[in-house]
Amino acid sequence: MRVYVNYPNPHFAIHESADCPHIRKHAKVNQRAVSVDKENLGLVLSRFISDYYKFDSTPANNDLWLEVSLATSRQEEGLVYVIQALLGRQYQPLASAPVDRHC
């Protein structure tokens, strides 16, 4: 699962398939990406808890891709909402941002 997080236009976009055409719409050079799997889940969550990932209106920090690979799609989707809650503590627009599903 790939998840696009946008701060200036607050929203989360979940992409179940790597072939989803919506992924290309958000792709850019040197895109920030965070890979999450069962081995590094604790580290990634601790980074979100400690506000390691910064968001602002600059191109380098206005968005982020999550590349999530957990045991089930329910776990992956649940992680998106946990990360949204963690980001929402520091970045109010993301707290209530819509979470959309694409392919």
C-alpha positions as CSV (number, residue, x, y, z in Angstrom):
1,M,0.0,0.0,0.0
2,R,1.2,3.5,-0.8
3,V,-0.2,6.5,1.0
4,Y,0.3,10.1,-0.1
5,V,0.2,12.7,2.7
6,N,-0.2,16.3,1.6
7,Y,0.1,19.2,4.1
8,P,-0.8,22.4,2.2
9,N,-3.9,20.8,0.7
10,P,-4.5,18.5,3.7
11,H,-5.4,15.0,2.7
12,F,-4.3,11.4,2.8
13,A,-4.6,9.2,-0.4
14,I,-4.4,5.5,0.0
15,H,-3.3,3.6,-3.1
16,E,-3.8,-0.2,-2.9
17,S,-2.2,-0.9,-6.2
18,A,1.3,0.3,-7.3
19,D,-0.3,0.7,-10.8
20,C,-2.8,3.3,-9.7
21,P,-2.6,6.3,-12.1
22,H,-3.1,8.7,-9.2
23,I,0.3,7.9,-7.9
24,R,2.0,9.5,-10.9
25,K,0.1,12.7,-10.2
26,H,1.9,13.2,-7.0
27,A,5.4,12.0,-8.0
28,K,8.3,14.4,-8.0
29,V,12.0,14.3,-8.0
30,N,13.6,13.6,-4.6
31,Q,10.2,12.7,-3.2
32,R,10.2,12.1,0.6
33,A,9.2,8.5,1.3
34,V,9.0,6.4,4.4
35,S,8.9,2.6,4.1
36,V,7.1,0.8,6.9
37,D,7.2,-3.0,7.5
38,K,7.0,-5.2,10.5
39,E,10.8,-4.9,11.2
40,N,10.9,-1.1,11.4
41,L,7.3,-0.3,12.5
42,G,8.4,0.6,16.0
43,L,11.2,3.0,14.7
44,V,8.8,4.7,12.3
45,L,6.1,5.2,14.9
46,S,8.7,6.6,17.3
47,R,9.8,9.0,14.7
48,F,6.2,10.2,14.1
49,I,5.7,10.5,17.9
50,S,8.8,12.6,18.2
51,D,7.9,14.9,15.3
52,Y,10.9,13.7,13.3
53,Y,9.0,14.3,10.0
54,K,8.5,18.0,9.5
55,F,5.8,19.6,7.3
56,D,5.6,23.1,5.9
57,S,4.8,24.8,2.6
58,T,8.2,24.3,1.0
59,P,8.4,21.7,-1.8
60,A,10.8,19.5,0.2
61,N,8.5,19.3,3.2
62,N,4.9,19.8,1.9
63,D,4.2,16.1,1.3
64,L,5.3,12.6,2.1
65,W,4.8,9.1,0.7
66,L,4.3,6.1,3.1
67,E,5.1,2.8,1.6
68,V,3.5,0.3,3.9
69,S,3.9,-3.4,3.9
70,L,2.3,-5.2,6.9
71,A,0.7,-8.6,7.3
72,T,-2.9,-7.5,6.2
73,S,-4.5,-4.6,4.5
74,R,-6.5,-3.8,7.7
75,Q,-3.2,-3.4,9.6
76,E,-1.9,-1.1,6.8
77,E,-5.1,1.0,6.8
78,G,-5.1,1.2,10.6
79,L,-1.5,2.5,10.5
80,V,-2.6,5.3,8.3
81,Y,-5.1,6.5,10.9
82,V,-2.5,6.2,13.7
83,I,-0.1,8.3,11.7
84,Q,-2.8,10.8,10.9
85,A,-3.5,11.1,14.7
86,L,0.2,11.5,15.4
87,L,0.7,14.2,12.7
88,G,-2.5,15.9,13.8
89,R,-1.0,16.8,17.2
90,Q,1.6,19.0,15.5
91,Y,-0.2,19.9,12.2
92,Q,-3.8,20.7,12.9
93,P,-4.9,20.6,9.2
94,L,-3.8,17.0,9.0
95,A,-5.8,16.0,12.1
96,S,-9.1,16.2,10.3
97,A,-7.9,15.8,6.7
98,P,-9.9,13.4,4.6
99,V,-8.5,9.9,3.9
100,D,-9.4,9.0,0.3
101,R,-9.0,5.6,-1.3
102,H,-7.8,5.1,-4.9
103,C,-7.2,1.9,-6.9
